[in-house]
């Protein structure tokens, strides 16, 4: 079986809801990422054999197969197909797994895995029914409701369950959120993200819903918009609790975000065709389903499964990217795995940098690959919780 290599990786800087990328149609936004990947890999656009794109809100402007729309909005020839993936927050991490499996099988040699989410233009939850009085949306059928009578649409409930199960106090969650902003601010100030970010023209949505002219002509979006450089523990502590008597607040949850990201993956034949030197090798991939009620706990057993199958220990991994959907997730993950917290999300996470849902898997992978290079490390592990109680784990080795 062939191996899978990451040849190029890129992401947009995260943008706040209604912020610097809000005027970008998601297909155009993703198309810019596709263009950047072939440029960075110095690949002929026609060499790409498929585009697999993660997206959670596959409705409205992100409906009708956003991957194909992104291809047609890019410089890739129309002969390049595209398909869209929904594994909730892990959608583009799953796209990476599918792309890797394609080139490892030898059925394809060069595939792009990407993700996009405009949470401004396609609000979160738009593709599902709002919870009804009985707590269920239409996606919960009678059989699932009978099997899991306590399942909820809101992941905040799962976050509260995680905090209580792993004895994580509100103070611990607040301190973690501050740390994320501090790491993110330090990364931005040092320019550590510079090579991984695709600069884009600022576009905002006008009152009529169309793209508005930039506030400053020629203004460029190249810095993660959500980082709070003046974050303070007192300010975070004063944010209102989501649930009375709970521990989680909006300050200890990921930021709503617009963004896109992608990686170009090739096998040995693909590398020869491109004449390219890879950034990293995909060492291992794990997917795991878990309890859909607590929902957010799956990365913990999934990581243990990945380590067992890969023959690595937690101490063999140099850097970790664990998505900060909610602060209880990475904190519980550290408790369960015994990982060194100094290796976790070393440049900040989604609490500071934003969580553009379907784009986050490729976004985190881009940051992980570049972080391994920056710090001269070998192995990196990425995982994230996913709606419905699932998790992906990807282990990569820097080349």
C-alpha positions as CSV (number, residue, x, y, z in Angstrom):
1,X,0.0,0.0,0.0
2,X,1.2,3.5,-0.8
3,X,1.8,6.2,1.8
4,X,0.0,9.5,2.0
5,X,1.9,12.8,2.2
6,X,0.8,16.4,2.8
7,X,2.4,18.4,0.1
8,X,0.8,21.8,0.8
9,X,-1.4,23.2,3.5
10,X,-3.1,26.6,3.9
11,X,-5.9,28.4,5.8
12,X,-7.6,31.7,5.9
13,X,-7.2,33.7,9.0
14,X,-10.4,33.3,11.1
15,X,-13.0,36.0,10.9
16,X,-15.7,36.9,13.3
17,X,-19.3,36.6,12.5
18,X,-20.2,39.7,10.4
19,X,-16.5,40.4,10.2
20,X,-13.8,40.6,7.5
21,X,-14.8,37.6,5.5
22,X,-18.6,38.0,5.7
23,X,-18.8,39.4,2.2
24,X,-17.2,36.3,0.7
25,X,-19.5,33.7,-0.8
26,X,-18.3,30.4,0.8
27,X,-17.7,28.8,-2.6
28,X,-15.5,31.7,-3.6
29,X,-13.7,31.6,-0.3
30,X,-13.0,27.9,-0.6
31,X,-12.0,28.4,-4.3
32,X,-9.3,30.7,-3.2
33,X,-7.9,28.0,-0.9
34,X,-7.9,25.5,-3.8
35,X,-6.0,28.0,-5.9
36,X,-3.5,28.6,-3.1
37,X,-2.8,24.9,-2.7
38,X,-2.0,24.2,-6.3
39,X,0.2,27.3,-6.3
40,X,2.1,26.3,-3.1
41,X,2.5,22.7,-4.5
42,X,3.5,24.1,-7.9
43,X,1.0,21.6,-9.3
44,X,-0.7,21.8,-12.6
45,X,-4.4,22.4,-11.7
46,X,-5.4,19.5,-13.9
47,X,-3.2,17.1,-11.8
48,X,-5.7,17.2,-9.0
49,X,-8.0,14.2,-9.3
50,X,-10.6,15.0,-6.7
51,X,-11.6,17.6,-4.1
52,X,-13.1,16.4,-0.9
53,X,-14.5,19.2,1.2
54,X,-15.9,19.3,4.7
55,X,-18.9,21.6,5.5
56,X,-21.5,21.3,8.3
57,X,-24.1,23.8,7.1
58,X,-24.8,22.3,3.7
59,X,-27.8,24.5,2.9
60,X,-28.3,27.8,1.1
61,X,-25.0,29.2,-0.2
62,X,-23.3,26.0,1.1
63,X,-25.8,23.6,-0.4
64,X,-25.8,21.7,-3.7
65,X,-22.4,20.2,-3.1
66,X,-20.2,23.1,-2.0
67,X,-17.0,21.2,-3.0
68,X,-18.1,21.2,-6.7
69,X,-19.1,24.8,-6.5
70,X,-15.7,25.7,-5.0
71,X,-13.9,23.8,-7.9
72,X,-16.0,25.8,-10.4
73,X,-15.1,29.0,-8.5
74,X,-11.4,28.2,-8.7
75,X,-8.7,27.9,-11.4
76,X,-9.1,24.1,-11.4
77,X,-10.4,22.7,-14.6
78,X,-14.0,21.6,-14.7
79,X,-12.8,18.0,-15.2
80,X,-11.9,18.0,-11.5
81,X,-14.8,16.6,-9.5
82,X,-15.7,17.5,-5.9
83,X,-17.7,15.9,-3.1
84,X,-18.9,17.3,0.3
85,X,-18.5,15.6,3.6
86,X,-20.4,16.1,6.9
87,X,-18.9,14.6,10.0
88,X,-20.0,17.6,11.9
89,X,-17.0,19.6,13.4
90,X,-14.6,16.9,12.1
91,X,-15.8,17.2,8.5
92,X,-12.6,18.4,6.9
93,X,-10.5,16.2,9.2
94,X,-12.6,13.4,7.7
95,X,-12.0,14.8,4.2
96,X,-8.2,14.5,5.0
97,X,-8.8,10.8,6.0
98,X,-10.8,10.1,2.8
99,X,-8.1,11.8,0.6
100,X,-5.3,9.9,2.3
101,X,-7.2,6.6,1.9
102,X,-7.7,7.4,-1.8
103,X,-4.0,7.9,-2.5
104,X,-2.9,5.1,-0.2
105,X,-5.1,2.7,-2.2
106,X,-3.5,3.9,-5.4
107,X,-6.8,4.7,-7.1
108,X,-5.7,8.3,-7.1
109,X,-2.4,10.0,-6.7
110,X,-3.2,13.7,-5.9
111,X,-6.3,14.8,-4.0
112,X,-7.2,18.0,-2.2
113,X,-8.9,17.8,1.2
114,X,-10.5,21.0,2.3
115,X,-13.2,22.6,4.4
116,X,-15.3,25.8,4.5
117,X,-17.8,27.4,6.7
118,X,-19.4,30.9,6.5
119,X,-21.1,31.1,9.8
120,X,-22.2,34.6,8.9
121,X,-24.0,33.7,5.7
122,X,-25.2,30.2,6.8
123,X,-25.9,30.4,10.5
124,X,-25.2,27.4,12.7
125,X,-28.1,25.0,13.0
126,X,-29.9,26.3,9.8
127,X,-29.7,22.8,8.2
128,X,-31.6,21.1,11.1
129,X,-34.9,21.8,12.8
130,X,-34.7,23.8,16.0
131,X,-35.3,21.6,19.0
132,X,-39.0,21.0,19.7
133,X,-40.7,21.0,23.1
134,X,-39.7,17.3,23.6
135,X,-36.1,18.2,23.1
136,X,-35.7,16.6,19.7
137,X,-35.4,18.0,16.2
138,X,-36.6,16.2,13.1
139,X,-33.3,14.5,12.6
140,X,-34.0,12.4,15.7
141,X,-36.3,9.6,14.6
142,X,-38.4,7.5,16.9
143,X,-35.9,4.6,17.1
144,X,-33.0,6.9,18.1
145,X,-35.2,8.7,20.6
146,X,-36.2,5.5,22.2
147,X,-32.5,4.4,22.4
148,X,-31.2,7.7,23.6
149,X,-34.1,9.5,25.3
150,X,-31.8,12.2,26.8
151,X,-30.1,13.2,23.6
152,X,-30.0,17.0,23.0
153,X,-29.2,19.2,20.1
154,X,-27.3,21.7,22.2
155,X,-23.6,20.8,22.7
156,X,-23.5,23.2,25.7
157,X,-25.3,20.4,27.6
158,X,-22.5,18.0,26.7
159,X,-19.9,20.5,27.7
160,X,-21.5,20.8,31.2
161,X,-21.6,17.1,31.5
162,X,-17.9,16.9,30.6
163,X,-17.1,19.5,33.2
164,X,-18.9,17.7,35.9
165,X,-17.7,14.2,35.0
166,X,-14.0,15.3,35.0
167,X,-14.4,17.6,38.0
168,X,-13.4,20.7,36.0
169,X,-14.3,23.9,38.0
170,X,-15.5,27.1,36.4
171,X,-12.2,28.7,37.5
172,X,-10.2,26.1,35.6
173,X,-12.3,26.6,32.5
174,X,-11.9,30.4,32.7
175,X,-8.1,30.1,33.2
176,X,-7.9,27.8,30.2
177,X,-9.8,30.3,28.1
178,X,-7.4,33.1,29.1
179,X,-4.4,30.9,28.3
180,X,-5.8,30.2,24.8
181,X,-6.1,34.0,24.1
182,X,-2.6,34.6,25.5
183,X,-1.1,31.9,23.3
184,X,-3.0,33.1,20.3
185,X,-1.9,36.7,20.9
186,X,1.7,35.7,21.3
187,X,1.5,33.7,18.0
188,X,0.0,36.6,16.1
189,X,2.6,39.1,17.5
190,X,5.5,36.7,16.6
191,X,4.2,36.1,13.1
192,X,4.2,32.4,13.6
193,X,1.0,32.0,11.5
194,X,2.4,34.0,8.6
195,X,3.3,31.1,6.3
196,X,0.2,29.1,6.8
197,X,-2.3,32.0,6.2
198,X,-3.7,32.9,2.8
199,X,-4.2,36.8,2.8
200,X,-7.5,37.8,1.3
201,X,-9.2,41.1,0.5
202,X,-11.6,42.2,3.2
203,X,-15.3,41.8,2.3
204,X,-18.2,42.6,4.6
205,X,-21.9,42.0,4.2
206,X,-23.9,45.2,3.7
207,X,-27.3,45.8,5.2
208,X,-28.9,44.4,2.1
209,X,-27.0,41.1,2.4
210,X,-24.6,41.7,-0.5
211,X,-20.9,42.2,-0.3
212,X,-20.0,45.7,0.8
213,X,-16.9,47.6,-0.4
214,X,-14.0,47.4,2.0
215,X,-13.9,50.0,4.8
216,X,-10.4,50.7,3.6
217,X,-9.7,50.1,-0.1
218,X,-7.1,47.3,-0.5
219,X,-7.6,46.2,3.1
220,X,-6.3,42.7,3.6
221,X,-7.4,40.0,6.1
222,X,-4.4,38.1,7.2
223,X,-4.7,38.0,11.0
224,X,-7.1,35.9,13.1
225,X,-9.8,38.3,14.1
226,X,-11.1,36.7,17.2
227,X,-7.9,36.9,19.3
228,X,-8.4,39.2,22.3
229,X,-5.1,40.8,23.0
230,X,-6.5,42.5,26.1
231,X,-8.2,39.4,27.6
232,X,-8.2,39.3,31.3
233,X,-9.3,36.7,33.8
234,X,-11.7,39.1,35.4
235,X,-13.4,39.8,32.1
236,X,-13.7,36.1,31.3
237,X,-15.1,35.3,34.8
238,X,-17.8,38.0,34.4
239,X,-19.3,36.4,31.3
240,X,-22.8,35.1,32.0
241,X,-23.2,31.4,32.5
242,X,-25.0,29.5,29.7
243,X,-27.1,27.5,32.1
244,X,-28.0,28.5,35.7
245,X,-25.8,26.6,38.1
246,X,-23.5,25.5,35.3
247,X,-19.8,26.2,34.6
248,X,-19.6,26.9,30.9
249,X,-19.9,30.4,29.3
250,X,-19.5,31.9,25.9
251,X,-16.0,32.9,26.9
252,X,-15.0,29.2,27.5
253,X,-16.5,28.1,24.2
254,X,-15.2,28.4,20.7
255,X,-15.9,31.5,18.7
256,X,-18.3,31.5,15.8
257,X,-16.1,32.0,12.8
258,X,-15.9,32.3,9.0
259,X,-13.0,30.5,7.3
260,X,-11.7,27.9,4.9
261,X,-8.6,25.7,4.8
262,X,-7.2,22.8,2.9
263,X,-4.3,20.4,2.3
264,X,-3.0,18.8,-0.9
265,X,-2.3,15.1,-0.4
266,X,-0.3,12.8,-2.7
267,X,1.3,9.3,-2.7
268,X,4.7,8.5,-4.0
269,X,3.6,8.6,-7.6
270,X,2.0,11.9,-7.0
271,X,5.1,13.3,-5.5
272,X,7.1,12.3,-8.5
273,X,4.6,13.8,-10.9
274,X,4.7,17.1,-8.9
275,X,8.5,17.0,-8.3
276,X,7.5,18.0,-4.8
277,X,9.0,17.6,-1.3
278,X,6.3,16.9,1.3
279,X,5.7,18.7,4.5
280,X,4.5,15.7,6.4
281,X,3.5,12.0,6.2
282,X,0.2,10.8,7.5
283,X,1.2,8.2,10.0
284,X,-2.1,7.0,11.3
285,X,-5.9,7.6,11.1
286,X,-8.6,6.6,13.6
287,X,-12.4,7.2,13.6
288,X,-14.6,6.3,16.6
289,X,-18.2,6.6,17.6
290,X,-19.2,7.2,21.2
291,X,-22.1,8.2,23.5
292,X,-24.2,10.8,21.6
293,X,-25.7,12.2,24.9
294,X,-22.5,13.5,26.4
295,X,-21.4,13.8,22.8
296,X,-18.1,15.6,23.3
297,X,-16.1,12.8,25.0
298,X,-15.2,10.7,21.9
299,X,-11.7,12.2,21.5
300,X,-10.6,10.6,24.7
301,X,-11.1,6.9,23.8
302,X,-10.3,7.7,20.2
303,X,-6.9,8.9,21.1
304,X,-6.2,5.8,23.2
305,X,-7.3,3.7,20.2
306,X,-5.1,5.6,17.9
307,X,-2.0,5.3,20.1
308,X,-2.6,1.6,20.5
309,X,-3.0,1.0,16.8
310,X,-0.1,3.2,15.8
311,X,2.3,1.7,18.4
312,X,3.1,5.1,19.8
313,X,2.8,6.3,23.4
314,X,1.4,9.7,24.4
315,X,4.9,10.8,25.2
316,X,6.1,10.0,21.7
317,X,3.8,12.8,20.3
318,X,5.5,16.2,20.3
319,X,2.5,18.5,19.6
320,X,-1.2,18.1,20.0
321,X,-4.1,20.0,18.3
322,X,-7.3,19.2,20.3
323,X,-10.1,21.4,19.1
324,X,-11.3,23.8,21.8
325,X,-15.0,23.5,21.0
326,X,-15.5,24.0,24.7
327,X,-12.8,24.3,27.4
328,X,-13.9,21.1,29.1
329,X,-12.9,19.0,26.1
330,X,-9.1,19.6,26.0
331,X,-8.9,19.7,29.8
332,X,-10.7,16.4,30.1
333,X,-8.6,15.0,27.3
334,X,-5.4,16.0,29.2
335,X,-6.7,14.3,32.3
336,X,-7.6,11.1,30.5
337,X,-4.5,10.8,28.3
338,X,-1.8,12.1,30.7
339,X,-0.5,14.3,27.9
340,X,1.9,17.2,28.6
341,X,-0.3,20.3,28.6
342,X,2.7,22.4,27.3
343,X,2.5,20.4,24.0
344,X,-1.3,21.2,23.6
345,X,-2.5,23.9,21.2
346,X,0.8,25.7,21.6
347,X,-0.4,28.7,19.5
348,X,-3.9,28.9,20.9
349,X,-7.1,27.2,20.0
350,X,-10.6,27.8,18.8
351,X,-11.5,29.8,22.0
352,X,-9.2,32.5,20.7
353,X,-8.8,31.7,17.0
354,X,-12.3,30.6,16.1
355,X,-14.0,27.4,15.0
356,X,-15.3,27.6,11.4
357,X,-17.1,24.2,11.9
358,X,-16.5,22.2,8.6
359,X,-13.2,24.0,8.0
360,X,-11.7,23.4,11.4
361,X,-10.3,19.9,10.7
362,X,-8.1,21.2,7.8
363,X,-7.4,24.4,9.7
364,X,-6.0,22.5,12.7
365,X,-4.0,20.2,10.4
366,X,-2.5,23.2,8.7
367,X,-1.5,24.8,12.0
368,X,-0.2,21.4,13.3
369,X,2.0,20.8,10.2
370,X,3.5,24.3,10.3
371,X,4.0,24.1,14.1
372,X,6.0,20.9,13.8
373,X,8.2,22.7,11.3
374,X,8.5,25.9,13.4
375,X,9.5,23.9,16.6
376,X,11.6,21.3,14.8
377,X,9.4,18.4,16.1
378,X,8.6,15.0,14.6
379,X,5.1,13.7,15.5
380,X,1.8,15.6,15.8
381,X,-1.7,14.4,16.8
382,X,-4.9,16.1,15.9
383,X,-8.4,15.3,17.3
384,X,-11.7,16.9,17.8
385,X,-15.2,16.2,19.2
386,X,-18.0,15.9,16.7
387,X,-21.8,16.2,16.9
388,X,-23.5,12.9,17.4
389,X,-20.6,11.6,19.6
390,X,-17.8,10.9,17.2
391,X,-14.1,11.7,16.9
392,X,-11.3,11.6,14.3
393,X,-7.7,11.2,15.3
394,X,-4.8,11.9,12.8
395,X,-1.2,11.4,13.6
396,X,1.3,13.0,11.2
397,X,5.1,12.9,11.0
398,X,7.1,15.9,9.8
399,X,9.3,15.1,6.8
